[in-house]
Amino acid sequence: VSCAPGISRREYARKSGTSMSTPVVSGAIALLLSKYPDMSNVEVKLRLRESSIDIGRPQNEQGWGLLNVEKLLKE
């Protein structure tokens, strides 16, 4: 859910796609790097891939799957 243009300043809309997922994934990566500041970009990528949940869609629709922040941050 995100802000949507409209007459009222309090309008929201359901949206999807990379423009909606990028801030969420970036925030998860920031949390990960706060916990493990010496982690390389390759390690971050692998950790994201390994902690994602397959939602049963074709890869061109789901990418690596659903982000699981709890699993991402576990040791």
N, C-alpha and C positions, 0 to 999 in steps of 0.2 A: 504494500500500500504506500502510495506517495502523493505528494501534493499534485493537484490538477488545476489548470487554469479555469477560471469561472468568475461569476459575479461575486460570490461569497469568498472571503479569505480562508474559509474553513472547509474547502472542498478537497476530497481525496478520491483517488481512483486506483483500482487494481491494475498493475502493470507487470510486464515480464520482459526478459531479455537481458542482454549483457549490460545495458545501462543501469539496470536495477541490481544485478548480481555483483557487479564490480565493487561498489562501495562495501558490501557485506563481506566479500572475500578479502578485500584490502584490510578491513577491520580485523578479520580473523588472523590474517598474516601479521598484523601489528601486534596482536596478543601473543602469537607464537614467538615472534622475535623479541618481545619483552621478556618472555620466559627463557628463551634460548638465543641470546644476542649474537653468538658466534656462528649461528647456522648459516650455511651458504644458500645461494638462490636455488641450486640444484636440490639441496636437502629440503628446502621449503616446498618445492614443486613435488618431490616424491612424497613428502608427508601429506600434502593436500590430496594427491591421488590415492594414497593408501587409506586415508581416513574417510573418503567419500563413500556414500551409500548408493549402490546401483538401484535405480528406480524402475528398471525394466523397459526403458525406452531406447530407441536407436541412439548410438553415440552422437550422431549429428544433431540430436534433439536434447540430449541430457549431458553431453560432455562426459566428465568423470562421474557425474551423479550429483547427489544432494550433499551439500557441505555439512559435515558433522563436527562442529567446533569442539565439543567435549572430547571426542576421540582424537581430534587434531592436537589438543593440548596435553593429552596423557603421555606419560613417559614410556 
